[in-house]
Amino acid sequence: MPEDTEISLIRPPVVNIRAAKPRDLPQLNEMIALLAAHHGDAAAMTPETLERDLFGSHPWIQALVADTGSELIGYAILVPLYRAQEGKRGMDLHHLFVRDGHRGHGIGQHLVNRARDCARALGCGYLSVSAATGNFAAHRFYEQMDFTARPVTGMRFLQALA
């Protein structure tokens, strides 16, 4: 979760946390690019790719958005997980983002709570999230949201298929 700047906007009177809709794709894509830029990455995501992965014939991810009625001010992306040895479904809170100026108003907490609800509704036994080693603000946030730290051990390997 990005650090907040000195900008602090007035909290909108109503923020609806809901499942993303096709009309949200441009703003959702913009926020993904903002989060990537914050981490020093270039975003290769496009609205077309998002549409395929959210609403295509084989949806791969779920997205929740924080909607003020006039703009989207945050989002969460959920990706399924599975622990075969335990027979347990889980969900990875892959992205959590709140626009600059809107942090500190509880929007992230509402997105996490709705992510929990979505995971439970799908029969998941756990919700997982990760944060960069030095991102102490995110660590505190997730601990306050009752996540338990589980340091990663071992190596993760990747093989390109294209």
N, C-alpha and C positions, 0 to 999 in steps of 0.2 A: 504494500500500500504506500503510495507516494507521501512524502512529507508535505505538510501544508505550508503555504507561503503566508505572508502577512495579510493577504486578501481574506476577508470574511464577509460573506453576503448574508442578507437576511434570509432566514429559513422560510421557504414557501409554506403557506398555511396548510396545504394538502400535498402529500407525496404518496403516490400509489406505487406499491411494489407489486409488479405483475410479470407474467411471462412475456418475453419479447414477441413482437409481431412483425410481419414483413415491412411495415412502414417505418420500423425503428432501425432498419439496417444502416442507413447513412450515419445516424448519430452514434449507433453502437460501434460501427467501424471507426469512426473518429475517436471515440474514447479508447478503443483498443490501441490505436496509434499513439495516443497520449501516454498510456501506460507503458508501451514499448519504449517510447522516447525517454521517459523517466528512468528506465533501466538501461539506457544507452544502446537500445536495440533499434533496428529498423523494422517497421511493421510491413509484412508482405501480405497481410490480410486484405481482402477486397469484399465489398458488399456481395458480390456474386458467390464467393467462397462461403461467406457467412450464411447466405441464403441456402446453399446446398447443405451445409452442416446443421443448420437449425430446422429447415423446413423441407428439405429434399426427400426423395423416396426412401432414404435410409438415414434419418436424423442421427447425428453423432453426438451432439452436445445439446444442452439446455441453456438458455440465458434468461436471467431475471433483470428487469430494469427498474430504476427509480424514476418515476414520471411525475413531473409537476403539473402536467396539463399543457404546458407550453414548451417544455424541453425535457430531455433525459439528463439527469444529473449523476447517475451512477449505474453500475451493472455488476452482475456476478455471472460467471460461466461455470457450469457444472458438467463434469465428465464422469461416466461410470467407472467403477473399480470392482475388482473381484478378488477374494482370497480363497483360492480353490481348496487349499488344505483345510480350511475352516468352513467352506460352503457359505461364505458371507458376502453379501452384496454391500458395496460402499459407494460413496460419491466423493469425488475430488472437487473441492472449491478451487478451481483452476485459476480464475481471475476474480479479484474483488477490487473495484475502483469507484471512487467518488470524486467528482470534479472539484478542482481547486476552488476554494471559497465556500464550498458546501460541506467540508469535513468538520467534524466536531459537533454535528447536529443530530447524530444518531442514525444517519442514512445507512452507513456500513453495517451497523448492528441490525437494522431492519432487513437488509439484504441477507445477512448471515442467518437470521431467524427464518426467513422464507426459504432459504436454501436447505435448512434442516427439515422444514416441513415437506419440501419436495422430496428429499432423500427418504424420509420416513414413509411417505405415500407410495414410494416405489419399493418398499420392503428392505431398505438399506439399514444395516446395523451400525454404520459409522459414517462420519463425515470427516474428510481429511483435507488439510490445507498446508501449504509450505510457504516459507518466507526466507529471503536471503539471510545468510548468517549474520550480517551486520545491521540488519533492519530491525533495530530494537523497538522502535515504535510499533511495528507490525507484531512483533513478539508479544509486547504488552497487550495490544488490542486483542489478539487471539486468546491469550491467557485470561483476560477479563471476560471473554465470551465462552469460557469453560473448556477451551481446547487444552489438551495435555501435550507438552513437548515430547517428541519422539525423535531424537537425533538419528539421522540416516547413517547406516553403516554399510560397508561394502562398496562395490562399484556398480554403476549402471552402464550398460553397453547399448550401442545404437548401430543399426545397419540400415543404410539408405536403400529403399526398394525401387527407386525410380532410375 
